[in-house]
Amino acid sequence: MLENELDIKKAQRGDHEAFIRLFRQLESQLYRLAKTILMKDEDCADALQETTLKVYKGLINLRHPKFFKTWVIRILINECNQLLRIRERTVVVAEIPEEMDVSYAHFENSGAVDLQSFINELDESLRIAIVLFYYEDLSIKQIADVLDISEGAVKARLHRARRLLSKQIHPVREEGLANE
């Protein structure tokens, strides 16, 4: 049995230290995923807090420890989506929208392309698929399970996201090369 699976079993029996170890291992991955969906640090903190609480309360019901990571990711995505629904219904008058610099002139100086900014511009469904596949190293089957969609749909989202990213990156690269 893997060390993580042993910690999961211990946590299910009430070992708080084992639970903390499990969450510390996933913490940065979960934050990155929440940031991809929510974009705001304070919302990410709320989503992570709620996810931690739900995982802690529901861990006893997890039947297969090998699915712990995908189970936690699914809970996090649901929490993020819940926060987005609340955010859509809430109008904050005091919050002034930030001006977004859509031009990529700053790339000319550095010669580098900020892939993360391009990923952040993708539609949420494509962005989540890319993050889960490339950043979290989940398989297509695991992503399909987490998002509750078919493997074909995951492949289609990844293909579409790659195509869109390629279209965004290539003009920036060519522009940067022309200026050198």
C-alpha positions as a LaTeX table, in Angstrom:
\begin{tabular}{lrrr}
\hline
Residue & $x$ (\AA) & $y$ (\AA) & $z$ (\AA) \\
\hline
Met1 & 0.00 & 0.00 & 0.00 \\
Leu2 & 1.27 & 3.45 & $-0.90$ \\
Glu3 & 2.14 & 5.91 & 1.86 \\
Asn4 & $-0.71$ & 8.23 & 0.78 \\
Glu5 & $-3.20$ & 5.39 & 0.96 \\
Leu6 & $-1.94$ & 4.55 & 4.44 \\
Asp7 & $-2.39$ & 8.21 & 5.48 \\
Ile8 & $-5.90$ & 8.18 & 3.98 \\
Lys9 & $-6.82$ & 5.10 & 6.01 \\
Lys10 & $-5.36$ & 6.72 & 9.15 \\
Ala11 & $-7.25$ & 9.96 & 8.47 \\
Gln12 & $-10.47$ & 8.00 & 7.99 \\
Arg13 & $-9.92$ & 6.53 & 11.47 \\
Gly14 & $-9.54$ & 10.04 & 12.92 \\
Asp15 & $-5.78$ & 10.68 & 12.70 \\
His16 & $-5.63$ & 14.48 & 12.35 \\
Glu17 & $-1.89$ & 14.51 & 11.57 \\
Ala18 & $-2.44$ & 12.14 & 8.64 \\
Phe19 & $-5.20$ & 14.41 & 7.32 \\
Ile20 & $-2.93$ & 17.45 & 7.58 \\
Arg21 & $-0.14$ & 15.62 & 5.72 \\
Leu22 & $-2.55$ & 14.68 & 2.93 \\
Phe23 & $-3.80$ & 18.21 & 2.51 \\
Arg24 & $-0.33$ & 19.77 & 2.65 \\
Gln25 & 0.68 & 17.54 & $-0.28$ \\
Leu26 & $-2.25$ & 18.78 & $-2.35$ \\
Glu27 & $-2.36$ & 22.37 & $-1.13$ \\
Ser28 & $-0.44$ & 24.07 & $-3.95$ \\
Gln29 & $-2.19$ & 22.04 & $-6.64$ \\
Leu30 & $-5.61$ & 22.83 & $-5.20$ \\
Tyr31 & $-4.79$ & 26.53 & $-4.90$ \\
Arg32 & $-3.55$ & 26.66 & $-8.50$ \\
Leu33 & $-6.75$ & 25.00 & $-9.72$ \\
Ala34 & $-8.94$ & 27.32 & $-7.64$ \\
Lys35 & $-7.02$ & 30.34 & $-8.96$ \\
Thr36 & $-7.58$ & 29.09 & $-12.52$ \\
Ile37 & $-11.32$ & 29.00 & $-11.97$ \\
Leu38 & $-11.92$ & 31.93 & $-9.63$ \\
Met39 & $-9.07$ & 34.34 & $-10.46$ \\
Lys40 & $-9.32$ & 36.08 & $-7.04$ \\
Asp41 & $-7.15$ & 35.11 & $-4.07$ \\
Glu42 & $-9.86$ & 35.74 & $-1.49$ \\
Asp43 & $-12.29$ & 33.50 & $-3.38$ \\
Cys44 & $-9.60$ & 30.82 & $-3.65$ \\
Ala45 & $-9.11$ & 30.92 & 0.11 \\
Asp46 & $-12.86$ & 30.52 & 0.65 \\
Ala47 & $-13.06$ & 27.61 & $-1.79$ \\
Leu48 & $-10.07$ & 25.85 & $-0.21$ \\
Gln49 & $-11.50$ & 26.32 & 3.27 \\
Glu50 & $-14.87$ & 24.87 & 2.29 \\
Thr51 & $-13.20$ & 22.03 & 0.39 \\
Thr52 & $-11.04$ & 21.15 & 3.39 \\
Leu53 & $-14.09$ & 21.09 & 5.64 \\
Lys54 & $-16.14$ & 18.94 & 3.25 \\
Val55 & $-13.27$ & 16.52 & 2.70 \\
Tyr56 & $-12.68$ & 16.23 & 6.44 \\
Lys57 & $-16.36$ & 15.53 & 7.10 \\
Gly58 & $-16.79$ & 13.18 & 4.14 \\
Leu59 & $-13.51$ & 11.28 & 4.25 \\
Ile60 & $-15.03$ & 8.45 & 6.25 \\
Asn61 & $-17.31$ & 7.71 & 3.26 \\
Leu62 & $-14.48$ & 7.47 & 0.69 \\
Arg63 & $-14.45$ & 3.81 & $-0.31$ \\
His64 & $-11.35$ & 3.69 & $-2.49$ \\
Pro65 & $-8.32$ & 5.61 & $-1.15$ \\
Lys66 & $-6.68$ & 5.57 & $-4.61$ \\
Phe67 & $-9.38$ & 8.04 & $-5.77$ \\
Phe68 & $-8.66$ & 10.53 & $-2.97$ \\
Lys69 & $-7.02$ & 13.16 & $-5.19$ \\
Thr70 & $-9.71$ & 13.12 & $-7.88$ \\
Trp71 & $-12.41$ & 13.16 & $-5.19$ \\
Val72 & $-10.86$ & 16.24 & $-3.54$ \\
Ile73 & $-10.49$ & 17.97 & $-6.93$ \\
Arg74 & $-14.13$ & 17.31 & $-7.74$ \\
Ile75 & $-15.17$ & 18.84 & $-4.39$ \\
Leu76 & $-12.95$ & 21.87 & $-5.04$ \\
Ile77 & $-14.39$ & 22.41 & $-8.52$ \\
Asn78 & $-17.91$ & 22.22 & $-7.12$ \\
Glu79 & $-17.01$ & 24.75 & $-4.42$ \\
Cys80 & $-15.47$ & 27.08 & $-7.02$ \\
Asn81 & $-18.56$ & 26.82 & $-9.19$ \\
Gln82 & $-20.75$ & 27.56 & $-6.16$ \\
Leu83 & $-18.70$ & 30.70 & $-5.43$ \\
Leu84 & $-19.01$ & 31.77 & $-9.08$ \\
Arg85 & $-22.80$ & 31.39 & $-8.91$ \\
Ile86 & $-22.86$ & 33.52 & $-5.75$ \\
Arg87 & $-20.55$ & 36.08 & $-7.35$ \\
Glu88 & $-22.84$ & 36.35 & $-10.41$ \\
Arg89 & $-25.80$ & 37.17 & $-8.16$ \\
Thr90 & $-23.82$ & 39.72 & $-6.13$ \\
Val91 & $-23.24$ & 43.24 & $-7.39$ \\
Val92 & $-20.45$ & 45.03 & $-5.58$ \\
Val93 & $-20.71$ & 48.77 & $-6.10$ \\
Ala94 & $-17.44$ & 49.65 & $-4.36$ \\
Glu95 & $-15.41$ & 47.32 & $-6.56$ \\
Ile96 & $-14.08$ & 49.10 & $-9.62$ \\
Pro97 & $-13.14$ & 46.78 & $-12.48$ \\
Glu98 & $-9.43$ & 46.68 & $-13.13$ \\
Glu99 & $-8.24$ & 47.82 & $-16.52$ \\
Met100 & $-6.81$ & 44.82 & $-18.28$ \\
Asp101 & $-3.89$ & 45.35 & $-20.61$ \\
Val102 & $-4.84$ & 43.11 & $-23.49$ \\
Ser103 & $-1.88$ & 44.15 & $-25.60$ \\
Tyr104 & 1.16 & 41.96 & $-25.45$ \\
Ala105 & 3.73 & 44.68 & $-26.03$ \\
His106 & 5.50 & 43.75 & $-22.80$ \\
Phe107 & 6.52 & 40.46 & $-24.44$ \\
Glu108 & 8.65 & 42.34 & $-26.97$ \\
Asn109 & 11.10 & 43.39 & $-24.31$ \\
Ser110 & 11.39 & 40.06 & $-22.56$ \\
Gly111 & 11.12 & 37.80 & $-25.60$ \\
Ala112 & 9.10 & 35.43 & $-23.41$ \\
Val113 & 5.48 & 34.45 & $-23.69$ \\
Asp114 & 3.48 & 34.25 & $-20.49$ \\
Leu115 & 1.57 & 31.07 & $-21.14$ \\
Gln116 & $-0.44$ & 31.44 & $-17.95$ \\
Ser117 & $-1.99$ & 34.70 & $-19.14$ \\
Phe118 & $-3.11$ & 32.98 & $-22.34$ \\
Ile119 & $-4.53$ & 30.05 & $-20.36$ \\
Asn120 & $-6.41$ & 32.48 & $-18.11$ \\
Glu121 & $-8.13$ & 33.94 & $-21.18$ \\
Leu122 & $-9.58$ & 30.56 & $-22.20$ \\
Asp123 & $-13.18$ & 29.66 & $-21.55$ \\
Glu124 & $-13.51$ & 28.09 & $-18.08$ \\
Ser125 & $-14.23$ & 24.56 & $-19.35$ \\
Leu126 & $-11.12$ & 24.60 & $-21.56$ \\
Arg127 & $-8.99$ & 26.25 & $-18.85$ \\
Ile128 & $-9.93$ & 23.59 & $-16.28$ \\
Ala129 & $-9.14$ & 20.75 & $-18.70$ \\
Ile130 & $-5.71$ & 22.23 & $-19.49$ \\
Val131 & $-4.85$ & 22.80 & $-15.83$ \\
Leu132 & $-5.94$ & 19.32 & $-14.75$ \\
Phe133 & $-4.06$ & 17.64 & $-17.60$ \\
Tyr134 & $-0.82$ & 19.63 & $-17.74$ \\
Tyr135 & $-0.44$ & 21.10 & $-14.26$ \\
Glu136 & $-2.05$ & 18.39 & $-12.12$ \\
Asp137 & $-0.96$ & 15.44 & $-14.30$ \\
Leu138 & $-4.38$ & 13.82 & $-14.26$ \\
Ser139 & $-5.14$ & 11.30 & $-16.97$ \\
Ile140 & $-7.96$ & 11.87 & $-19.45$ \\
Lys141 & $-10.00$ & 9.23 & $-17.62$ \\
Gln142 & $-9.43$ & 10.95 & $-14.25$ \\
Ile143 & $-10.40$ & 14.33 & $-15.72$ \\
Ala144 & $-13.55$ & 12.77 & $-17.19$ \\
Asp145 & $-14.41$ & 11.39 & $-13.75$ \\
Val146 & $-13.73$ & 14.68 & $-11.97$ \\
Leu147 & $-15.73$ & 16.77 & $-14.45$ \\
Asp148 & $-18.40$ & 14.09 & $-14.94$ \\
Ile149 & $-18.04$ & 14.16 & $-18.73$ \\
Ser150 & $-16.96$ & 11.57 & $-21.30$ \\
Glu151 & $-13.31$ & 10.94 & $-22.16$ \\
Gly152 & $-14.10$ & 12.09 & $-25.69$ \\
Ala153 & $-15.33$ & 15.42 & $-24.33$ \\
Val154 & $-12.09$ & 15.82 & $-22.36$ \\
Lys155 & $-10.03$ & 15.09 & $-25.49$ \\
Ala156 & $-12.12$ & 17.59 & $-27.47$ \\
Arg157 & $-11.63$ & 20.30 & $-24.82$ \\
Leu158 & $-7.88$ & 19.69 & $-24.69$ \\
His159 & $-7.65$ & 19.77 & $-28.50$ \\
Arg160 & $-9.66$ & 22.98 & $-28.73$ \\
Ala161 & $-7.66$ & 24.64 & $-25.94$ \\
Arg162 & $-4.34$ & 23.68 & $-27.55$ \\
Arg163 & $-5.51$ & 25.06 & $-30.89$ \\
Leu164 & $-6.61$ & 28.37 & $-29.30$ \\
Leu165 & $-3.38$ & 28.66 & $-27.31$ \\
Ser166 & $-1.35$ & 27.98 & $-30.41$ \\
Lys167 & $-3.18$ & 30.75 & $-32.30$ \\
Gln168 & $-2.47$ & 33.17 & $-29.46$ \\
Ile169 & 1.17 & 32.23 & $-28.94$ \\
His170 & 2.41 & 32.08 & $-32.52$ \\
Pro171 & 1.64 & 35.72 & $-33.48$ \\
Val172 & 3.38 & 36.91 & $-30.30$ \\
Arg173 & 6.43 & 34.78 & $-31.04$ \\
Glu174 & 6.60 & 35.97 & $-34.65$ \\
Glu175 & 6.22 & 39.59 & $-33.55$ \\
Gly176 & 8.99 & 39.13 & $-31.01$ \\
Leu177 & 11.29 & 37.57 & $-33.61$ \\
Ala178 & 10.63 & 40.40 & $-36.06$ \\
Asn179 & 11.74 & 42.95 & $-33.47$ \\
Glu180 & 15.03 & 41.24 & $-32.71$ \\
\hline
\end{tabular}
